[in-house]
Amino acid sequence: MTNTLLTFFNEMHREALNAFYLPQEQEKFTAMPNEALIKCEEDRGRHPVVIEAHGKTVGFVVLHKGENIQDFTANPNAMVIRALSINHSEQGKGYAKEAMLQLPAFVSKHFPEVNELILAVNFKNDSAKKLYEKVGFVDRGQIKPGPVGPQYVLHFDV
């Protein structure tokens, strides 16, 4: 257990999120937290969530629901996981895995109508795909185009 906690974004998190660093080979696969927060402000269906460990902001993810996820699914009760990242200095400590394991319960608590979680992972991001599958996401053969190439669409029934 890594003492990891999911919490909705609050302004007190902004400074730590703005200081996030990802190497270029990782940054191409996700949105940086400061960029994702701008999209959250523009789209009320996007809900920014902070990953904390030992009282420190270590990661970030966006939960997205509503009509702007129709390129993933026709399920009106689905939620898309976007922009997952762990600050580079905090990687390798199990925070992403722990956060992904906690996500279904977090979503059920705050969004009880949601019955499916969906995420897309680039074909070239094999380590992320393995992590998602390890925590229970399933590849049902759906593929969609992405900003840096094709993506697997993975599903998790809540």
CYANA upper distance limits for C-alpha pairs under 8 A (distance plus 0.5 A):
  1 MET  CA     98 GLU  CA      8.11
  2 THR  CA     53 ALA  CA      7.55
  2 THR  CA     93 LYS  CA      8.24
  2 THR  CA     94 GLY  CA      7.31
  2 THR  CA     95 TYR  CA      7.26
  2 THR  CA     98 GLU  CA      7.56
  3 ASN  CA     53 ALA  CA      6.09
  3 ASN  CA     54 HIS  CA      6.62
  4 THR  CA     51 ILE  CA      7.34
  4 THR  CA     52 GLU  CA      6.12
  4 THR  CA     53 ALA  CA      4.97
  4 THR  CA     54 HIS  CA      7.59
  4 THR  CA     95 TYR  CA      6.99
  4 THR  CA     98 GLU  CA      7.03
  4 THR  CA     99 ALA  CA      7.21
  5 LEU  CA     51 ILE  CA      6.34
  5 LEU  CA     52 GLU  CA      5.59
  5 LEU  CA     53 ALA  CA      6.72
  5 LEU  CA     99 ALA  CA      7.76
  6 LEU  CA     49 VAL  CA      7.08
  6 LEU  CA     50 VAL  CA      6.33
  6 LEU  CA     51 ILE  CA      5.40
  6 LEU  CA     52 GLU  CA      6.85
  6 LEU  CA     99 ALA  CA      7.34
  6 LEU  CA    102 GLN  CA      8.11
  6 LEU  CA    103 LEU  CA      8.29
  6 LEU  CA    106 PHE  CA      7.95
  7 THR  CA     49 VAL  CA      6.08
  7 THR  CA     50 VAL  CA      5.86
  7 THR  CA     51 ILE  CA      7.17
  7 THR  CA     52 GLU  CA      8.13
  8 PHE  CA     47 HIS  CA      8.00
  8 PHE  CA     48 PRO  CA      6.55
  8 PHE  CA     49 VAL  CA      4.86
  8 PHE  CA     50 VAL  CA      6.41
  9 PHE  CA     13 HIS  CA      7.02
  9 PHE  CA     48 PRO  CA      5.95
  9 PHE  CA     49 VAL  CA      5.62
  9 PHE  CA     50 VAL  CA      6.03
 10 ASN  CA     14 ARG  CA      7.82
 13 HIS  CA     17 LEU  CA      6.74
 13 HIS  CA     50 VAL  CA      8.17
 13 HIS  CA     57 THR  CA      7.42
 14 ARG  CA     18 ASN  CA      6.47
 14 ARG  CA     34 ASN  CA      8.38
 15 GLU  CA     19 ALA  CA      6.87
 16 ALA  CA     20 PHE  CA      7.20
 16 ALA  CA     57 THR  CA      6.89
 17 LEU  CA     33 PRO  CA      6.36
 17 LEU  CA     34 ASN  CA      7.05
 17 LEU  CA     57 THR  CA      7.94
 17 LEU  CA     59 GLY  CA      8.43
 17 LEU  CA     60 PHE  CA      8.28
 18 ASN  CA     33 PRO  CA      7.43
 18 ASN  CA     34 ASN  CA      6.15
 20 PHE  CA     32 MET  CA      8.04
 20 PHE  CA     33 PRO  CA      8.00
 20 PHE  CA     87 ASN  CA      5.78
 20 PHE  CA     88 HIS  CA      7.90
 21 TYR  CA     87 ASN  CA      6.26
 21 TYR  CA     88 HIS  CA      6.22
 21 TYR  CA     89 SER  CA      8.32
 22 LEU  CA     26 GLN  CA      6.55
 22 LEU  CA     27 GLU  CA      6.07
 22 LEU  CA     87 ASN  CA      6.92
 22 LEU  CA     88 HIS  CA      5.79
 23 PRO  CA     27 GLU  CA      6.57
 23 PRO  CA     88 HIS  CA      7.87
 24 GLN  CA     28 LYS  CA      6.80
 25 GLU  CA     29 PHE  CA      8.16
 26 GLN  CA     30 THR  CA      7.62
 27 GLU  CA     31 ALA  CA      7.35
 27 GLU  CA     32 MET  CA      7.58
 28 LYS  CA    148 VAL  CA      7.70
 29 PHE  CA    121 VAL  CA      8.37
 29 PHE  CA    122 ASN  CA      7.36
 29 PHE  CA    125 ASN  CA      7.95
 29 PHE  CA    148 VAL  CA      7.85
 30 THR  CA     82 ARG  CA      8.37
 30 THR  CA     83 ALA  CA      5.57
 30 THR  CA     84 LEU  CA      7.26
 30 THR  CA     85 SER  CA      7.57
 31 ALA  CA     35 GLU  CA      6.71
 31 ALA  CA     36 ALA  CA      6.39
 31 ALA  CA     83 ALA  CA      5.54
 31 ALA  CA     84 LEU  CA      8.34
 32 MET  CA     36 ALA  CA      6.71
 32 MET  CA     83 ALA  CA      7.58
 32 MET  CA     85 SER  CA      8.00
 33 PRO  CA     37 LEU  CA      6.52
 33 PRO  CA     60 PHE  CA      6.94
 33 PRO  CA     61 VAL  CA      8.38
 33 PRO  CA     83 ALA  CA      7.83
 33 PRO  CA     85 SER  CA      8.30
 34 ASN  CA     38 ILE  CA      7.16
 35 GLU  CA     39 LYS  CA      7.30
 36 ALA  CA     40 CYS  CA      6.77
 36 ALA  CA     62 VAL  CA      8.02
 36 ALA  CA     83 ALA  CA      7.32
 37 LEU  CA     41 GLU  CA      6.79
 37 LEU  CA     48 PRO  CA      7.34
 38 ILE  CA     42 GLU  CA      6.97
 39 LYS  CA     43 ASP  CA      6.56
 39 LYS  CA     46 ARG  CA      8.08
 40 CYS  CA     44 ARG  CA      6.88
 40 CYS  CA     45 GLY  CA      8.02
 40 CYS  CA     46 ARG  CA      5.42
 40 CYS  CA     47 HIS  CA      6.88
 40 CYS  CA     48 PRO  CA      7.25
 41 GLU  CA     46 ARG  CA      8.47
 45 GLY  CA     64 HIS  CA      6.00
 45 GLY  CA     65 LYS  CA      5.67
 45 GLY  CA     66 GLY  CA      6.22
 45 GLY  CA     68 ASN  CA      8.43
 46 ARG  CA     62 VAL  CA      6.80
 46 ARG  CA     63 LEU  CA      6.19
 46 ARG  CA     64 HIS  CA      4.82
 46 ARG  CA     65 LYS  CA      7.05
 47 HIS  CA     62 VAL  CA      5.98
 47 HIS  CA     63 LEU  CA      5.49
 47 HIS  CA     64 HIS  CA      6.64
 48 PRO  CA     60 PHE  CA      7.90
 48 PRO  CA     61 VAL  CA      6.60
 48 PRO  CA     62 VAL  CA      5.00
 48 PRO  CA     63 LEU  CA      6.90
 49 VAL  CA     60 PHE  CA      6.35
 49 VAL  CA     61 VAL  CA      5.78
 49 VAL  CA     62 VAL  CA      6.33
 49 VAL  CA     63 LEU  CA      7.81
 50 VAL  CA     57 THR  CA      7.28
 50 VAL  CA     58 VAL  CA      8.28
 50 VAL  CA     59 GLY  CA      6.41
 50 VAL  CA     60 PHE  CA      5.10
 50 VAL  CA     61 VAL  CA      6.98
 51 ILE  CA     57 THR  CA      6.53
 51 ILE  CA     58 VAL  CA      6.23
 51 ILE  CA     59 GLY  CA      5.01
 51 ILE  CA     60 PHE  CA      5.97
 51 ILE  CA     61 VAL  CA      8.12
 51 ILE  CA     95 TYR  CA      8.30
 51 ILE  CA     99 ALA  CA      7.28
 52 GLU  CA     56 LYS  CA      5.73
 52 GLU  CA     57 THR  CA      4.97
 52 GLU  CA     58 VAL  CA      5.90
 52 GLU  CA     59 GLY  CA      7.17
 53 ALA  CA     57 THR  CA      7.09
 53 ALA  CA     58 VAL  CA      6.93
 53 ALA  CA     95 TYR  CA      8.02
 58 VAL  CA     86 ILE  CA      6.27
 58 VAL  CA     87 ASN  CA      6.18
 58 VAL  CA     90 GLU  CA      6.67
 58 VAL  CA     95 TYR  CA      8.20
 59 GLY  CA     84 LEU  CA      7.93
 59 GLY  CA     85 SER  CA      6.01
 59 GLY  CA     86 ILE  CA      4.62
 59 GLY  CA     87 ASN  CA      6.36
 59 GLY  CA     95 TYR  CA      8.25
 59 GLY  CA     96 ALA  CA      8.15
 60 PHE  CA     83 ALA  CA      7.78
 60 PHE  CA     84 LEU  CA      6.14
 60 PHE  CA     85 SER  CA      5.95
 60 PHE  CA     86 ILE  CA      7.05
 61 VAL  CA     81 ILE  CA      7.48
 61 VAL  CA     82 ARG  CA      6.55
 61 VAL  CA     83 ALA  CA      5.79
 61 VAL  CA     84 LEU  CA      4.76
 61 VAL  CA     85 SER  CA      7.07
 62 VAL  CA     81 ILE  CA      6.34
 62 VAL  CA     82 ARG  CA      5.44
 62 VAL  CA     83 ALA  CA      6.39
 62 VAL  CA     84 LEU  CA      7.44
 63 LEU  CA     79 MET  CA      6.96
 63 LEU  CA     80 VAL  CA      6.35
 63 LEU  CA     81 ILE  CA      5.44
 63 LEU  CA     82 ARG  CA      6.83
 64 HIS  CA     69 ILE  CA      7.83
 64 HIS  CA     79 MET  CA      5.96
 64 HIS  CA     80 VAL  CA      5.46
 64 HIS  CA     81 ILE  CA      6.81
 64 HIS  CA     82 ARG  CA      7.63
 65 LYS  CA     69 ILE  CA      6.91
 65 LYS  CA     77 ASN  CA      8.38
 65 LYS  CA     78 ALA  CA      7.12
 65 LYS  CA     79 MET  CA      5.20
 65 LYS  CA     80 VAL  CA      6.82
 66 GLY  CA     76 PRO  CA      7.58
 66 GLY  CA     79 MET  CA      8.28
 67 GLU  CA     76 PRO  CA      8.22
 69 ILE  CA     73 THR  CA      7.23
 69 ILE  CA     79 MET  CA      8.28
 69 ILE  CA     80 VAL  CA      7.44
 70 GLN  CA     74 ALA  CA      6.25
 72 PHE  CA     80 VAL  CA      8.39
 72 PHE  CA    118 ILE  CA      8.06
 72 PHE  CA    144 LYS  CA      8.42
 72 PHE  CA    153 VAL  CA      8.03
 73 THR  CA     78 ALA  CA      7.98
 77 ASN  CA    113 GLU  CA      6.59
 77 ASN  CA    114 VAL  CA      5.16
 77 ASN  CA    115 ASN  CA      6.26
 77 ASN  CA    116 GLU  CA      7.28
 78 ALA  CA    114 VAL  CA      5.96
 78 ALA  CA    115 ASN  CA      6.47
 78 ALA  CA    116 GLU  CA      5.16
 78 ALA  CA    117 LEU  CA      6.32
 78 ALA  CA    118 ILE  CA      7.62
 79 MET  CA    114 VAL  CA      7.02
 79 MET  CA    116 GLU  CA      6.80
 79 MET  CA    117 LEU  CA      5.51
 79 MET  CA    118 ILE  CA      6.66
 80 VAL  CA    117 LEU  CA      6.27
 80 VAL  CA    118 ILE  CA      5.17
 80 VAL  CA    119 LEU  CA      6.04
 81 ILE  CA    117 LEU  CA      7.40
 81 ILE  CA    118 ILE  CA      6.57
 81 ILE  CA    119 LEU  CA      5.59
 82 ARG  CA    119 LEU  CA      7.21
 82 ARG  CA    120 ALA  CA      8.44
 85 SER  CA     96 ALA  CA      8.23
 86 ILE  CA     90 GLU  CA      6.97
 86 ILE  CA     91 GLN  CA      6.53
 86 ILE  CA     95 TYR  CA      7.95
 86 ILE  CA     96 ALA  CA      7.17
 87 ASN  CA     91 GLN  CA      6.96
 90 GLU  CA     95 TYR  CA      8.41
 91 GLN  CA     95 TYR  CA      7.83
 94 GLY  CA     98 GLU  CA      6.61
 95 TYR  CA     99 ALA  CA      6.46
 96 ALA  CA    100 MET  CA      6.60
 97 LYS  CA    101 LEU  CA      6.67
 97 LYS  CA    131 LEU  CA      7.20
 97 LYS  CA    132 TYR  CA      8.45
 97 LYS  CA    135 VAL  CA      7.58
 98 GLU  CA    102 GLN  CA      6.77
 99 ALA  CA    103 LEU  CA      6.54
100 MET  CA    104 PRO  CA      8.19
100 MET  CA    132 TYR  CA      8.07
100 MET  CA    135 VAL  CA      7.27
101 LEU  CA    135 VAL  CA      6.51
102 GLN  CA    106 PHE  CA      6.75
103 LEU  CA    107 VAL  CA      6.49
104 PRO  CA    108 SER  CA      6.59
104 PRO  CA    117 LEU  CA      8.24
104 PRO  CA    158 VAL  CA      6.62
105 ALA  CA    109 LYS  CA      6.61
106 PHE  CA    110 HIS  CA      6.79
107 VAL  CA    111 PHE  CA      5.73
107 VAL  CA    112 PRO  CA      7.49
107 VAL  CA    114 VAL  CA      7.75
108 SER  CA    112 PRO  CA      5.13
108 SER  CA    113 GLU  CA      8.06
108 SER  CA    114 VAL  CA      7.28
108 SER  CA    158 VAL  CA      7.92
114 VAL  CA    158 VAL  CA      7.73
115 ASN  CA    157 ASP  CA      6.49
115 ASN  CA    158 VAL  CA      5.24
116 GLU  CA    155 HIS  CA      7.40
116 GLU  CA    156 PHE  CA      6.14
116 GLU  CA    157 ASP  CA      5.00
116 GLU  CA    158 VAL  CA      5.68
117 LEU  CA    155 HIS  CA      6.30
117 LEU  CA    156 PHE  CA      5.53
117 LEU  CA    157 ASP  CA      6.89
117 LEU  CA    158 VAL  CA      7.39
118 ILE  CA    153 VAL  CA      7.37
118 ILE  CA    154 LEU  CA      6.15
118 ILE  CA    155 HIS  CA      5.15
118 ILE  CA    156 PHE  CA      6.89
119 LEU  CA    153 VAL  CA      6.21
119 LEU  CA    154 LEU  CA      5.89
119 LEU  CA    155 HIS  CA      7.26
120 ALA  CA    144 LYS  CA      8.46
120 ALA  CA    151 GLN  CA      6.20
120 ALA  CA    152 TYR  CA      5.96
120 ALA  CA    153 VAL  CA      4.90
120 ALA  CA    154 LEU  CA      6.64
121 VAL  CA    125 ASN  CA      7.09
121 VAL  CA    128 ALA  CA      7.61
121 VAL  CA    129 LYS  CA      6.79
121 VAL  CA    151 GLN  CA      5.58
121 VAL  CA    152 TYR  CA      5.81
121 VAL  CA    153 VAL  CA      7.08
121 VAL  CA    154 LEU  CA      8.24
122 ASN  CA    126 ASP  CA      8.31
122 ASN  CA    146 GLY  CA      7.75
122 ASN  CA    148 VAL  CA      8.00
122 ASN  CA    149 GLY  CA      7.16
122 ASN  CA    150 PRO  CA      6.47
122 ASN  CA    151 GLN  CA      4.65
122 ASN  CA    152 TYR  CA      6.77
123 PHE  CA    149 GLY  CA      7.81
123 PHE  CA    150 PRO  CA      6.51
123 PHE  CA    151 GLN  CA      5.86
123 PHE  CA    152 TYR  CA      6.93
125 ASN  CA    129 LYS  CA      6.99
126 ASP  CA    130 LYS  CA      6.68
127 SER  CA    131 LEU  CA      6.80
128 ALA  CA    132 TYR  CA      6.74
129 LYS  CA    133 GLU  CA      6.68
130 LYS  CA    134 LYS  CA      6.51
131 LEU  CA    135 VAL  CA      6.95
132 TYR  CA    136 GLY  CA      7.03
132 TYR  CA    137 PHE  CA      5.92
132 TYR  CA    154 LEU  CA      8.50
133 GLU  CA    137 PHE  CA      5.16
133 GLU  CA    138 VAL  CA      6.56
133 GLU  CA    139 ASP  CA      8.36
136 GLY  CA    156 PHE  CA      7.07
137 PHE  CA    154 LEU  CA      6.20
137 PHE  CA    155 HIS  CA      5.67
137 PHE  CA    156 PHE  CA      5.31
138 VAL  CA    154 LEU  CA      5.72
138 VAL  CA    155 HIS  CA      5.61
138 VAL  CA    156 PHE  CA      6.84
139 ASP  CA    152 TYR  CA      7.55
139 ASP  CA    153 VAL  CA      7.02
139 ASP  CA    154 LEU  CA      5.26
139 ASP  CA    155 HIS  CA      7.07
140 ARG  CA    153 VAL  CA      8.09
140 ARG  CA    154 LEU  CA      7.31
140 ARG  CA    155 HIS  CA      7.87
141 GLY  CA    152 TYR  CA      7.93
141 GLY  CA    153 VAL  CA      8.02
142 GLN  CA    152 TYR  CA      6.76
142 GLN  CA    153 VAL  CA      5.89
142 GLN  CA    154 LEU  CA      8.16
143 ILE  CA    150 PRO  CA      7.22
143 ILE  CA    151 GLN  CA      6.06
143 ILE  CA    152 TYR  CA      5.32
143 ILE  CA    153 VAL  CA      6.17
144 LYS  CA    150 PRO  CA      6.31
144 LYS  CA    151 GLN  CA      5.83
144 LYS  CA    152 TYR  CA      7.20
144 LYS  CA    153 VAL  CA      7.46
145 PRO  CA    149 GLY  CA      6.53
145 PRO  CA    150 PRO  CA      4.95
145 PRO  CA    151 GLN  CA      6.43
146 GLY  CA    150 PRO  CA      5.81
146 GLY  CA    151 GLN  CA      6.41
